[in-house]
Amino acid sequence: MKIALVVPGGVDRSGDRRVIPALLALVERLAQRHDVHVFALRQEPLAGEWPLAGATVHNIGDGWTRLRAIAAIAREHRRARFDVIHAIFSGSCGLVAVAAAAVLRVRSAVHIAGGELVALHDIGYGGRRRRISRLREAVVLRVADAVTAASAPVIASLRDLGIEARRVPLGVDLRAWPVSPPRPRGDRPARLIHVASLNRVKDQPTLLRALSVLLRQGQAFTADLVGVDTLHGEMQALAATLGLQDCVRFHGFMTQRELRPLLAQADLLVVSSRHEAGPLVALEAAIAGVPTVGTAVGHLVEWAPSAASAVPVGDAGALAAAITEVVGDDALRLRMAAAAQHRAMREDADCTARAFEAIYRGSA
């Protein structure tokens, strides 16, 4: 097959910075068996083209991006016909995919991978905040030949909108993330880790307030926060205000190679997000033998209570209590880790590629 993937970015020519690891894993697997062309709307400001993971990346760049993306797909289609056009993320990507597919008369698919279906007005997040965006999504998702999403809560949101969709998690590349058995914690202070960009939807204030509760209660711990700082030091200042400067470390961005050993040393991944379609890091942690405690989003909703612990969004007290419960009962922590690892292994990157291939063929 010849496949067009439409993405916002995440396919940098470096292969390890400004990338979406699950997307690269999918591209690599599809490219082993098919002719794959990735149309990135805004990976770089200027148009360009480069090879990556066995595929060809066509970067569209700034300026009339959606129209130019449709034109770029049409040009490549004239060289050799596409069998399917697949958007990873809806929004502009979904619109480009279904419009190009309609013009070229090929199958289209849209994967909900972020906040396309939510509206968090107080932080300016989500694809349903404006009427025109809601209208666009309604059209895109009804025109697409197939709609998928990573987790059951997103599938439920689609069902509420009258859209039937298939659950396809974006799985972990087990070659890049070797499976490690869960490890006992011992008597040392608990090692917590949080992996997410510092931004409003990831809600690090709730995380830091939960950690301050642990500190006041006398819980011994260290917490590593990994992710690009888009808030210009605001979270570091809050951590200092809460007296967390001696037990919380901010690492900034890390490549996957840099992150793996740090995550493997952790006892618990902590998620504080207000919304997640996944998150992929919970799957990566599970493969590394580390369970997750966090807010009731995405995979955590699916996995709780046996393979994760989920608490109400924005509830720092409940998050602190859940952390305390899991790190204070190592038998429980190890059971959760084993259950999470079983799930993540069952739905790895190979599984993701096979599921999408079946959808491309129209057999799923």
Wavefront OBJ file of the C-alpha trace (Angstrom):
o trace
v 0.000 0.000 0.000
v 0.924 3.638 -0.379
v 0.008 5.521 2.781
v -0.192 9.248 3.542
v 0.083 10.193 7.210
v -0.924 13.765 8.093
v 0.571 15.019 11.356
v 1.064 18.423 13.020
v 4.759 17.690 13.674
v 6.675 15.231 15.824
v 8.849 14.014 12.927
v 11.955 16.156 13.236
v 14.826 15.252 10.937
v 17.031 14.615 14.011
v 14.909 11.598 14.934
v 15.164 12.218 18.690
v 14.240 15.848 19.388
v 10.877 17.445 18.661
v 9.520 13.986 17.905
v 6.550 11.901 19.059
v 8.089 8.499 19.878
v 4.899 6.497 19.298
v 4.460 8.187 15.925
v 8.016 7.314 14.876
v 7.444 3.714 15.969
v 4.294 3.569 13.834
v 6.010 5.152 10.819
v 8.940 2.736 11.047
v 6.696 -0.325 11.163
v 4.449 0.795 8.342
v 7.443 1.745 6.201
v 8.854 -1.778 6.491
v 5.910 -3.070 4.437
v 4.457 -0.051 2.626
v 5.362 3.179 0.837
v 4.823 5.789 3.574
v 4.746 9.563 3.099
v 4.370 11.770 6.162
v 2.917 15.244 5.615
v 3.898 17.389 8.602
v 1.981 20.641 8.735
v 4.434 22.693 10.794
v 7.495 20.702 11.828
v 9.615 23.561 10.494
v 8.553 27.052 9.343
v 9.900 26.505 5.812
v 8.822 23.762 3.421
v 11.222 20.852 3.130
v 11.602 17.117 2.656
v 13.722 14.461 4.374
v 13.870 10.707 5.002
v 12.932 9.397 8.449
v 12.376 5.867 9.776
v 12.059 4.480 6.258
v 9.455 7.040 5.186
v 9.575 10.373 3.372
v 8.625 13.447 5.402
v 7.074 16.349 3.488
v 7.142 19.416 5.724
v 4.517 21.957 4.604
v 5.593 24.960 6.674
v 3.909 28.263 7.430
v 1.479 30.099 5.172
v -1.793 28.684 3.802
v -0.682 25.433 5.401
v -3.833 23.368 4.979
v -4.349 24.238 1.315
v -0.680 23.647 0.551
v -0.805 20.314 2.387
v -3.740 19.139 0.274
v -1.861 20.242 -2.847
v 1.285 18.383 -1.716
v -0.682 15.185 -1.129
v -2.295 15.545 -4.572
v 1.123 15.980 -6.243
v 2.472 12.851 -4.618
v -0.744 11.008 -5.479
v -0.157 11.835 -9.152
v 3.264 10.154 -8.960
v 1.645 6.982 -7.581
v -1.811 6.584 -6.144
v -2.351 6.644 -2.360
v -4.490 3.866 -0.900
v -5.339 5.749 2.296
v -4.837 9.165 3.897
v -4.583 8.985 7.675
v -4.553 11.906 10.115
v -2.842 11.399 13.455
v -4.704 14.073 15.449
v -7.880 15.597 14.098
v -8.226 19.401 13.925
v -6.279 20.755 10.969
v -4.718 17.338 10.297
v -8.113 15.677 10.120
v -9.473 18.386 7.857
v -6.533 18.032 5.460
v -6.844 14.244 5.411
v -10.567 13.996 4.701
v -10.503 16.864 2.185
v -7.603 15.354 0.253
v -9.187 11.901 0.401
v -12.468 13.261 -0.948
v -10.736 15.035 -3.837
v -8.579 12.015 -4.684
v -11.309 9.438 -3.967
v -9.357 7.299 -1.527
v -10.046 6.050 1.994
v -9.506 8.357 4.964
v -8.915 7.730 8.646
v -8.653 10.075 11.630
v -7.051 9.230 14.984
v -7.975 11.368 18.009
v -4.666 11.779 19.820
v -5.069 14.890 21.969
v -7.599 17.449 23.126
v -9.687 17.615 19.969
v -12.917 16.749 21.816
v -12.549 18.855 24.969
v -13.074 22.503 25.915
v -11.129 23.764 28.930
v -11.936 27.446 28.592
v -10.109 28.568 31.735
v -6.752 27.498 30.307
v -7.514 28.017 26.621
v -7.193 24.335 25.775
v -9.212 22.023 23.576
v -10.598 21.664 20.095
v -14.222 22.309 21.072
v -13.840 25.772 22.575
v -15.100 27.593 19.486
v -18.193 27.028 17.431
v -16.282 26.878 14.150
v -13.964 24.224 15.580
v -16.904 22.149 16.778
v -18.465 22.394 13.321
v -15.202 21.397 11.662
v -14.834 18.350 13.898
v -18.426 17.315 13.295
v -17.827 17.356 9.545
v -14.383 15.717 9.647
v -15.384 12.863 11.936
v -18.522 12.073 9.970
v -16.801 12.195 6.588
v -13.831 10.015 7.624
v -14.108 6.365 6.633
v -12.632 5.324 9.986
v -12.181 7.064 13.336
v -9.951 5.763 16.113
v -8.764 6.902 19.541
v -6.237 5.709 22.101
v -8.420 5.077 25.153
v -11.926 4.209 26.281
v -12.786 7.681 27.694
v -12.148 9.242 24.278
v -14.174 6.510 22.575
v -17.013 7.339 24.979
v -16.757 11.047 24.114
v -16.981 10.182 20.428
v -19.991 7.976 21.066
v -21.695 10.874 22.858
v -21.215 12.866 19.635
v -22.764 10.091 17.575
v -19.424 8.873 16.165
v -18.586 5.183 16.198
v -14.874 4.673 16.697
v -12.374 1.917 17.317
v -9.909 1.938 20.220
v -6.305 1.804 18.964
v -3.697 2.719 21.609
v -0.432 4.184 20.353
v 1.833 1.512 21.773
v 5.431 1.407 22.972
v 8.325 0.310 20.775
v 9.657 -2.652 22.761
v 12.951 -2.505 20.873
v 13.547 1.013 22.203
v 11.998 0.241 25.613
v 13.118 -3.254 26.699
v 10.788 -4.929 29.181
v 12.040 -4.786 32.780
v 10.353 -6.720 35.609
v 8.901 -4.663 38.486
v 11.431 -4.213 41.293
v 10.916 -4.044 45.069
v 11.416 -0.556 46.514
v 13.288 -1.440 49.679
v 13.718 1.014 52.564
v 15.002 4.026 50.641
v 12.897 7.166 50.070
v 10.291 6.798 47.337
v 11.438 7.891 43.887
v 8.637 9.637 42.023
v 8.760 10.787 38.420
v 6.528 13.049 36.327
v 7.097 13.236 32.551
v 5.200 15.965 30.710
v 5.737 19.421 29.294
v 5.232 22.086 31.939
v 1.951 23.551 30.701
v -1.601 24.278 31.833
v -3.263 21.057 30.735
v -0.663 18.886 32.507
v -1.589 20.803 35.706
v 1.706 20.679 37.584
v 0.311 22.962 40.340
v -1.894 20.041 41.463
v 1.157 17.764 41.366
v 3.305 20.144 43.409
v 0.556 20.731 45.959
v 0.180 16.966 46.344
v 3.919 16.682 46.925
v 3.737 19.435 49.548
v 1.111 17.362 51.372
v 3.500 14.402 51.367
v 6.270 16.625 52.725
v 4.098 17.918 55.572
v 3.114 14.361 56.429
v 6.756 13.342 56.757
v 6.862 11.115 53.659
v 10.449 10.662 52.444
v 10.640 11.053 48.657
v 12.376 12.602 45.682
v 10.505 13.729 42.577
v 11.991 14.164 39.106
v 9.998 16.406 36.741
v 10.952 15.917 33.097
v 9.615 18.083 30.290
v 9.950 21.278 28.299
v 9.147 24.355 30.384
v 6.541 26.414 28.517
v 5.640 28.372 31.680
v 8.957 30.226 32.007
v 9.916 29.176 35.531
v 6.466 29.458 37.093
v 6.480 25.859 38.381
v 9.990 26.161 39.796
v 8.864 29.259 41.697
v 5.784 27.437 43.021
v 7.935 24.496 44.140
v 10.169 26.883 46.091
v 7.148 28.592 47.657
v 5.857 25.199 48.787
v 9.241 24.295 50.308
v 9.927 21.531 47.785
v 13.294 22.746 46.510
v 15.233 19.993 48.330
v 13.155 17.062 47.058
v 11.977 18.136 43.577
v 14.291 18.308 40.569
v 13.360 19.912 37.250
v 15.250 18.298 34.357
v 13.767 20.036 31.319
v 13.553 18.160 28.029
v 15.134 14.711 27.768
v 15.500 12.493 24.734
v 14.106 8.978 24.993
v 17.634 7.627 25.497
v 18.180 10.050 28.376
v 14.759 9.410 29.920
v 14.846 5.603 29.978
v 17.394 5.123 32.793
v 15.779 7.822 34.945
v 12.337 6.279 34.528
v 13.698 2.799 35.195
v 14.997 3.976 38.595
v 11.604 5.337 39.659
v 9.149 3.645 41.973
v 6.073 5.475 40.729
v 5.013 7.625 37.791
v 2.691 10.466 38.781
v 0.264 12.036 36.282
v -1.612 15.242 37.130
v -3.190 16.109 33.758
v -6.616 17.609 33.284
v -6.942 15.695 30.025
v -5.061 12.921 28.233
v -5.936 10.713 25.307
v -3.186 8.341 26.560
v -0.726 9.185 27.997
v 2.030 7.220 26.276
v 4.410 7.736 29.215
v 2.184 5.530 31.384
v 2.731 2.725 28.867
v 6.485 3.381 28.778
v 6.601 3.340 32.584
v 4.670 0.088 32.653
v 7.150 -1.531 30.257
v 9.928 -0.344 32.593
v 8.171 -2.020 35.544
v 6.880 1.230 37.055
v 3.171 1.704 37.927
v 1.225 4.958 37.652
v -0.812 7.044 40.083
v -2.641 10.008 38.654
v -5.773 11.829 37.678
v -8.664 9.983 36.057
v -7.721 10.504 32.409
v -7.150 8.216 29.425
v -5.475 4.897 30.175
v -5.595 5.513 33.923
v -9.387 5.329 33.805
v -9.137 2.048 31.882
v -6.518 0.532 34.159
v -7.768 1.523 37.606
v -7.865 0.037 40.154
v -5.857 -3.096 39.349
v -3.165 -1.635 37.060
v -3.163 2.045 38.094
v -4.578 4.349 40.740
v -6.822 7.164 39.481
v -8.160 10.154 41.438
v -10.386 13.112 40.510
v -8.807 15.747 38.286
v -7.435 18.721 40.216
v -7.653 17.054 43.651
v -4.197 17.434 45.206
v -5.264 15.825 48.476
v -6.580 12.719 46.748
v -3.458 12.515 44.612
v -1.250 12.716 47.718
v -3.305 10.022 49.436
v -3.049 7.710 46.428
v 0.724 8.176 46.230
v 1.037 7.451 49.947
v -1.063 4.304 49.657
v 0.924 2.846 46.769
v 4.452 3.676 47.954
v 3.515 2.541 51.460
v 2.432 -0.927 50.322
v 5.087 -2.444 48.113
v 3.096 -5.608 47.484
v 0.295 -3.445 46.081
v 2.757 -1.394 44.028
v 4.314 -4.512 42.510
v 0.905 -6.015 41.688
v -0.114 -2.803 39.939
v 3.182 -2.704 38.053
v 2.816 -6.295 36.843
v -0.783 -5.735 35.724
v 0.142 -2.511 33.910
v 3.095 -4.161 32.194
v 0.897 -7.010 30.956
v -1.494 -4.502 29.386
v 1.243 -2.393 27.811
v 2.990 -5.422 26.320
v -0.272 -6.685 24.861
v -0.812 -3.355 23.062
v 2.686 -2.458 21.897
v 3.772 -0.607 18.750
v 3.534 -3.762 16.632
v -0.088 -4.158 17.704
v -0.773 -0.517 16.793
v 0.650 -0.942 13.290
v -1.341 -4.138 12.683
v -4.554 -2.471 13.830
v -4.081 0.496 11.508
v -3.170 -1.771 8.600
v -6.433 -3.648 9.062
v -8.298 -0.328 9.023
v -6.490 0.756 5.855
v -7.586 -2.457 4.157
v -11.155 -1.869 5.308
v -11.162 -5.146 7.239
v -11.655 -3.568 10.694
l 1 2 3 4 5 6 7 8 9 10 11 12 13 14 15 16 17 18 19 20 21 22 23 24 25 26 27 28 29 30 31 32 33 34 35 36 37 38 39 40 41 42 43 44 45 46 47 48 49 50 51 52 53 54 55 56 57 58 59 60 61 62 63 64 65 66 67 68 69 70 71 72 73 74 75 76 77 78 79 80 81 82 83 84 85 86 87 88 89 90 91 92 93 94 95 96 97 98 99 100 101 102 103 104 105 106 107 108 109 110 111 112 113 114 115 116 117 118 119 120 121 122 123 124 125 126 127 128 129 130 131 132 133 134 135 136 137 138 139 140 141 142 143 144 145 146 147 148 149 150 151 152 153 154 155 156 157 158 159 160 161 162 163 164 165 166 167 168 169 170 171 172 173 174 175 176 177 178 179 180 181 182 183 184 185 186 187 188 189 190 191 192 193 194 195 196 197 198 199 200 201 202 203 204 205 206 207 208 209 210 211 212 213 214 215 216 217 218 219 220 221 222 223 224 225 226 227 228 229 230 231 232 233 234 235 236 237 238 239 240 241 242 243 244 245 246 247 248 249 250 251 252 253 254 255 256 257 258 259 260 261 262 263 264 265 266 267 268 269 270 271 272 273 274 275 276 277 278 279 280 281 282 283 284 285 286 287 288 289 290 291 292 293 294 295 296 297 298 299 300 301 302 303 304 305 306 307 308 309 310 311 312 313 314 315 316 317 318 319 320 321 322 323 324 325 326 327 328 329 330 331 332 333 334 335 336 337 338 339 340 341 342 343 344 345 346 347 348 349 350 351 352 353 354 355 356 357 358 359 360 361 362 363 364
